[in-house]
Amino acid sequence: MMTDRPYRVRLPLERALAELQRNCGKQFDPEMIRAFCRVVLKEINGDRPRVITSTAGRVYDATRLPTF
């Protein structure tokens, strides 16, 4: 969701996480989404190196992200 595709531009992190939240338990496994979001929040808070959020190329405000 966070990379450009020939048919659409990448989604901002906030929107990608909102999409995961919206489809949690339907399209996506809830446990996997919770684990993924924990890793993303650790990256945003500086508790681990940026790997997932590095593709987004900007700083995020963790208070604006959806909660799971």
Summary of the structure (lengths in Angstrom):
residues: 68
radius of gyration: 11.9
end to end distance: 18.1
largest distance: 34.4
contacts: 143
relative contact order: 0.20
helix: 46%
strand: 6%
